[in-house]
Amino acid sequence: MKRNAQALFLILFLSFTACYGQAVQQATGVETIQFKSKLTGKTLPYNVLLPPGYALPESRTQSFPVLYLLHGLTGHYSDWLSRTKLKEYAALYRIIIITPEGNDGWYTDAALVAEDKYESYILQELIPDVENRFRTIKGREGRAIAGLSMGGYGALKFGIKHPDKFIFAASMSGALDAATRADEYARAEWEAVRVSIRQTFGAADSPVRADNDLHKLVRNLSAERLAQLPFLYLDCGTEDHLIAANREMAAILFERKIPHEFRQLPGKHDWVYWDAQVREVLKIASQRMTLSKQQVAFIEDKPLSLSTMETSSREKILY
């Protein structure tokens, strides 16, 4: 009788351990870091999505690639988790995802507000803090950056201006013409756009505008600099008011023979579109980054649906 009880206890214990281990392995952990930025003088929180199995003992010697996912204008670091199914989608991949706070700073060191150093913050404070706190691959091959709208502009800008930092840069519905917008811009009646553009980029002849004009930056890249660029991805809804700026950028990339992928899809400037497209960005980012020569950055390579959207035009340029 005693032996039967012991055997039953052992079976139950092993079953519980197996179920617990499986639950831990399948779960995507989420942490929020309240980071105090010296550069901006502000507390800039960021969310961290840890890959399934990150906390398991057998994973403690393993390092992971990181995707930095930027929010849009009037948004915040929490948007990606609260307004999409990012946590569910992230569970398919063996990557760490960081969603930082950028306020309305266009991920740029501002012309008129001295403490708004959002480009320097990402490069000099956020990335080092993430790499100190978590087990990350500390090199270009283990970093990708992406974002929507203002964040799409920021992501491509980081890839183009700092190619040594990222292996992949992606824009969803990017406001890619932000640095060229003036007060008379057609949508400048939206106060958040007008004020943030003016504070960030300054007057029309401001050097900050010239230094952060994406179209100009790409047109003026030297041959040496072109060879250093990460793979670039951009998409935009055909009903989005930003489609023209995205088409212009794609045309410049094509003209300069820069490896990239451009997708035009039915959709608007909204979270329905971004919830669908972030799945595509996760898939491509995971393929572009590496864990090691023996490992891959995804759990299973299932085709990801575009939900109710159908691809109307896709340009994929690989050199």
C-alpha positions in Angstrom: 0.0 0.0 0.0 2.8 2.4 1.0 4.7 1.6 -2.2 1.5 2.3 -4.3 1.1 5.6 -2.6 4.7 6.5 -3.3 4.4 5.5 -6.9 1.3 7.5 -7.3 2.9 10.5 -5.7 5.9 10.2 -8.0 3.7 10.0 -11.1 1.7 13.1 -10.0 4.9 15.0 -9.3 6.5 14.1 -12.7 3.2 15.0 -14.4 3.1 18.4 -12.6 6.8 19.1 -13.4 6.2 18.3 -17.1 3.1 20.4 -17.3 4.8 23.3 -15.5 7.9 23.1 -17.7 5.7 23.0 -20.9 3.7 26.1 -19.6 6.9 28.0 -18.9 8.4 27.0 -22.3 5.2 28.1 -24.2 4.7 31.4 -22.3 6.0 34.7 -23.5 7.2 36.6 -20.4 6.5 40.4 -20.2 8.4 42.9 -18.0 8.2 46.6 -17.8 11.4 48.6 -17.0 11.1 52.1 -15.7 14.3 53.5 -17.2 15.5 56.9 -16.0 17.2 58.6 -18.9 20.0 61.0 -18.2 20.0 62.3 -21.7 16.3 63.4 -21.7 15.9 63.9 -18.0 12.8 61.8 -18.1 11.6 58.3 -17.0 11.2 56.4 -20.3 9.6 53.0 -19.6 9.9 50.1 -22.0 8.2 46.7 -22.2 10.2 43.5 -22.7 8.7 40.4 -24.3 10.9 37.5 -23.4 10.8 34.4 -25.7 9.2 31.1 -24.6 11.7 29.1 -22.4 13.8 32.1 -21.6 13.6 31.3 -17.8 14.2 27.6 -18.1 17.5 26.3 -16.6 18.6 24.8 -19.9 18.3 28.2 -21.6 20.4 30.2 -19.1 23.5 30.0 -21.2 21.7 31.0 -24.4 21.7 34.5 -25.9 18.8 35.9 -28.0 18.5 38.4 -30.9 16.5 41.6 -30.1 13.8 43.4 -32.1 13.2 47.0 -31.1 9.6 47.9 -32.0 8.7 51.7 -32.1 5.3 53.3 -31.5 3.7 56.1 -33.5 2.9 59.8 -32.9 0.6 60.4 -29.9 1.3 56.8 -28.9 3.4 55.2 -26.1 5.5 52.2 -25.4 2.5 50.1 -24.2 0.6 50.4 -27.5 2.0 47.3 -29.2 0.9 45.1 -26.3 -2.5 46.8 -25.6 -3.6 47.3 -29.2 -2.3 44.2 -31.1 -1.9 40.5 -30.4 1.9 41.0 -30.2 2.3 38.7 -27.2 0.5 35.9 -29.0 2.5 36.4 -32.2 5.8 36.7 -30.3 5.3 33.2 -28.8 6.3 31.7 -32.2 9.8 33.2 -32.1 13.0 32.9 -30.1 13.7 36.6 -30.0 13.4 39.3 -27.4 11.1 42.2 -28.3 11.6 45.7 -26.8 8.9 48.4 -27.1 10.4 51.7 -26.0 8.9 55.0 -25.1 9.5 57.7 -27.7 6.8 60.3 -26.8 6.3 62.6 -29.8 10.0 63.0 -30.4 10.3 61.4 -33.9 13.3 59.3 -32.5 15.4 62.4 -33.3 17.6 64.8 -31.3 15.3 67.8 -31.4 16.2 71.2 -32.9 14.2 73.3 -30.4 13.9 71.2 -27.3 17.4 70.6 -25.9 16.4 67.6 -23.7 14.5 65.8 -26.4 17.4 63.5 -27.5 15.4 60.5 -28.6 17.9 59.3 -31.2 20.8 59.4 -28.8 18.6 57.8 -26.1 17.9 54.7 -28.2 21.5 54.3 -29.2 23.4 55.4 -26.1 21.1 54.4 -23.2 18.3 52.0 -24.3 20.4 49.4 -26.2 23.2 49.2 -23.6 20.6 48.9 -20.8 18.8 46.1 -22.6 22.0 44.3 -23.2 23.1 44.6 -19.6 19.8 43.3 -18.2 19.0 40.5 -20.6 20.8 37.7 -22.4 21.2 39.3 -25.9 23.4 38.8 -28.9 25.6 41.9 -28.6 26.2 42.7 -32.2 24.7 43.9 -35.4 23.6 40.4 -36.4 21.4 40.2 -33.3 19.6 43.5 -33.6 16.6 44.6 -35.7 14.4 47.7 -35.5 10.9 48.3 -36.7 8.0 50.7 -36.1 4.7 52.1 -37.3 4.1 55.6 -38.7 6.4 57.9 -36.7 8.1 54.7 -35.5 8.5 53.5 -39.1 10.3 56.7 -40.0 12.5 56.2 -36.9 13.3 52.6 -37.7 14.4 53.3 -41.3 16.4 56.3 -40.1 18.2 54.2 -37.5 19.0 51.6 -40.2 20.2 54.2 -42.7 22.2 56.4 -40.3 23.5 53.7 -38.1 24.0 50.6 -40.3 26.6 49.2 -37.9 23.9 48.7 -35.2 21.1 46.8 -37.0 20.9 43.9 -39.5 17.3 44.7 -40.4 15.1 47.8 -40.4 11.4 47.9 -41.1 8.7 50.5 -41.5 4.9 50.0 -41.4 2.9 52.9 -42.7 6.0 55.1 -42.2 5.8 58.9 -42.0 8.9 58.9 -44.2 8.7 62.5 -45.2 8.5 63.9 -41.7 11.7 66.0 -41.9 10.5 67.8 -45.0 7.0 68.8 -43.6 6.3 72.5 -43.1 3.6 74.3 -41.2 1.5 74.4 -44.4 1.6 70.6 -44.7 -1.9 69.4 -45.7 -2.5 67.7 -42.3 -0.8 70.4 -40.2 -4.2 71.3 -38.8 -3.7 68.2 -36.6 -2.0 70.0 -33.7 0.1 67.1 -32.6 1.8 66.8 -36.0 2.4 70.5 -36.4 3.8 71.1 -33.0 6.0 67.9 -32.9 7.4 68.5 -36.4 8.3 72.1 -35.5 9.9 71.2 -32.1 11.8 68.3 -33.5 13.0 69.5 -36.9 13.0 73.3 -36.5 12.8 75.8 -39.3 12.8 74.9 -42.9 16.5 75.6 -43.2 17.4 73.8 -40.0 20.4 71.5 -40.2 18.4 69.0 -38.1 16.0 68.7 -41.1 18.8 68.1 -43.5 20.4 65.5 -41.3 17.2 63.5 -40.8 15.6 63.8 -44.3 15.3 60.1 -45.2 14.9 60.6 -48.9 17.9 62.9 -49.1 20.0 60.6 -46.9 19.4 57.7 -49.2 20.0 59.7 -52.4 23.4 60.9 -51.0 24.7 57.6 -49.7 28.2 56.8 -50.9 28.9 53.4 -52.5 30.8 52.4 -49.4 27.9 53.3 -47.1 25.4 51.6 -49.4 27.3 48.3 -49.0 26.9 48.6 -45.2 23.1 49.0 -45.0 20.9 46.5 -43.3 18.1 44.9 -45.2 15.2 47.4 -45.5 11.5 46.6 -45.4 8.6 49.0 -45.9 4.9 48.6 -46.3 1.9 50.9 -46.5 -1.9 50.7 -47.0 -3.2 51.9 -50.3 -5.8 54.0 -48.5 -3.2 55.5 -46.2 -2.4 59.2 -46.7 1.3 58.3 -46.4 1.3 56.0 -49.4 2.9 58.6 -51.7 5.9 59.1 -49.4 6.4 55.4 -49.1 6.2 54.9 -52.9 8.8 57.7 -53.3 11.2 56.0 -50.9 10.7 52.6 -52.6 11.5 54.3 -56.0 14.7 55.7 -54.6 15.8 52.4 -53.1 15.1 50.7 -56.4 17.1 53.4 -58.3 20.1 53.0 -56.0 19.8 49.2 -56.1 19.5 48.9 -52.3 18.3 45.5 -51.1 14.8 46.0 -49.8 11.2 44.8 -49.9 8.2 47.1 -50.4 4.6 46.0 -50.0 1.5 48.0 -50.9 -1.6 46.4 -49.3 -5.3 47.3 -49.0 -5.6 49.1 -45.7 -5.7 52.4 -43.8 -3.6 54.1 -41.2 -5.0 52.1 -38.3 -4.5 49.2 -35.8 -6.3 46.7 -38.0 -3.6 47.1 -40.6 -0.7 47.2 -38.1 -1.9 44.1 -36.2 -1.7 42.2 -39.5 1.6 43.6 -40.6 3.5 43.2 -37.3 3.2 39.4 -37.9 5.0 39.8 -41.2 7.7 42.0 -39.7 8.3 39.5 -36.9 8.7 36.7 -39.4 11.2 38.6 -41.6 13.1 39.9 -38.6 13.5 36.5 -37.1 14.8 35.2 -40.4 17.3 38.0 -40.8 18.7 37.7 -37.2 20.6 34.7 -35.9 20.9 32.9 -32.6 23.9 30.9 -33.6 25.1 28.8 -36.5 23.1 25.8 -35.1 19.9 27.6 -34.1 17.2 29.6 -35.8 15.2 32.6 -34.4 11.8 31.0 -34.9 10.0 28.1 -33.4 8.0 27.0 -36.4 7.9 28.4 -39.9 4.2 28.6 -40.5 2.9 30.8 -43.3 1.3 33.9 -41.7 -2.0 35.1 -43.1 -2.6 38.8 -44.0 -6.1 38.3 -42.4 -8.7 39.8 -44.7 -6.0 41.7 -46.7 -4.7 40.6 -50.1 -1.4 41.7 -51.4 -2.1 44.1 -54.3 1.5 44.9 -55.1 4.8 43.6 -53.8 8.3 44.6 -54.8 11.1 42.5 -53.6 14.6 43.6 -54.6 17.5 41.3 -53.5 21.0 41.8 -54.7 
